[in-house]
């Protein structure tokens, strides 16, 4: 199941299972993992993109190892909210991934997540080389944390 609706996504999640958050770039995929209580997102890994099959295999290997219950992909909307070629590419990635897993897949607006990650790394006085190594998985953790915060608000409203 693929959905843009975070409430529909939340309804499909198993209890006490982590989420995986992805920041899809042209050359890398940033990966973040949540805890089982869905409260904290942590940067996990940056995957150097090769072929879809190899990338998907690594992502599903992580999902299995970490007992993941759902996948969130950052949706790179334009600043005006419209969807361009990068959004189409992300949606195609999700459709292809859906063929390989039963895990629910959701999207989260990732506008400015990389900017926020870069700012955090600059504030931490990370070197340019270190920033380049970790920017994608830090951005993935910002995306995933946004989802976790929204899920927390949804649970509080019940």
Secondary structure, DSSP 8 states (H G I E B T S, - for coil): -EES-HHHHHHT--TT-EEEEEEE-SSEEEEEEE-TTS--EEEEEEEE---HHHHHHHHHHHHHHTTEEEEEEEE---TTS---HHHHHHHHHHHHHHTT--SEEEEEE-TTHHHHHHHHHHHTT--HHHHHHHHHHHHHHHHHHHHHHHHHHHHHH-
